[in-house]
Amino acid sequence: DGGITQSPKYLFRKEGQNVTLSCEQNLNHDAMYWYRQDPGQGLRLIYYSQIVNDFQKGDIAEGYSVSREKKESFPLTVTSAQKNPTAFYLCASSVTSGGSTDTQYFGPGTRLTVL
Amino acid sequence: AQSVTQLDSQVPVFEEAPVELRCNYSSSVSVYLFWYVQYPNQGLQLLLKYLSGSTLVKGINGFEAEFNKSQTSFHLRKPSVHISDTAEYFCAVSGDDMRFGAGTRLTVKP
């Protein structure tokens, strides 16, 4: 059963702590993405990776870090430098078609709350 | 780079009524266009997409959208909505990268 999994579903963090959100896909997609979603603001791109061992910053990368050591995995670390990390985080993967991104397939999301 | 504007942040409608959710885009290159649906505390699910060919695209759950290049629009329509259609809907455009609109909250009332 192919798809994208994210864990945990809910995550609580104390201020000053780093936390890592997991994202795994078995769709054999080359590209993977991390988005942040806040109420009324749609999705904002944090980081994306089009190939293993390579990734690029999105629009709001400050305070976040990623790695792409395996095609299937794209974990996101929310560092203590992120000033307002409470949000809903979505991971996605896709194929590309003619140079443009085709359908993105999304995981169920992780809701991060800073206490 | 491309951008997307969803013209309505909230759309309330009665059950069995028709609905249109509006989306305009801007881009200097050829684009792919998408509509996604999001139910509370879940990820996004693809409703339909336009890559090329026929400008009228049919998707899941009885939704359809029409690509209008001259008006740079990709409005989503359904002739008769159901309570279960209550959700957040996102328009997206893919060119150099993928850009999402701010979303339209569709609320279907009995």
Contacts between the chains, C-beta under 8 A, distances in Angstrom:
chain1	res1	chain2	res2	distance
A	4	B	43	7.7
A	6	B	43	7.9
A	33	B	98	7.7
A	35	B	100	8.0
A	40	B	9	7.1
A	40	B	102	6.5
A	40	B	103	7.6
A	41	B	102	6.2
A	42	B	90	6.5
A	42	B	100	4.8
A	42	B	101	5.9
A	42	B	102	4.2
A	42	B	103	5.2
A	43	B	44	7.9
A	43	B	90	7.1
A	43	B	100	4.4
A	45	B	97	7.4
A	45	B	98	7.7
A	48	B	97	7.7
A	88	B	41	7.8
A	90	B	43	5.7
A	90	B	44	7.1
A	92	B	43	7.9
A	92	B	44	7.8
A	94	B	98	7.9
A	97	B	32	7.5
A	97	B	51	7.0
A	100	B	30	7.8
A	100	B	31	7.1
A	100	B	32	5.4
A	100	B	94	4.8
A	100	B	95	6.0
A	100	B	96	8.0
A	101	B	32	7.4
A	101	B	94	4.4
A	101	B	97	6.8
A	101	B	98	4.8
A	102	B	32	6.7
A	102	B	49	7.9
A	102	B	51	7.5
A	102	B	94	7.2
A	103	B	34	6.9
A	103	B	46	5.4
A	103	B	49	6.1
A	104	B	34	8.0
A	104	B	44	7.6
A	104	B	46	8.0
A	104	B	92	7.9
A	104	B	98	6.3
A	105	B	46	7.7
A	106	B	36	7.9
A	106	B	43	3.5
A	106	B	44	4.5
A	106	B	45	7.3
A	107	B	43	5.3
A	108	B	42	5.8
A	108	B	43	4.9
A	109	B	41	7.0
A	109	B	42	6.7
A	109	B	43	5.2
A	111	B	41	7.1
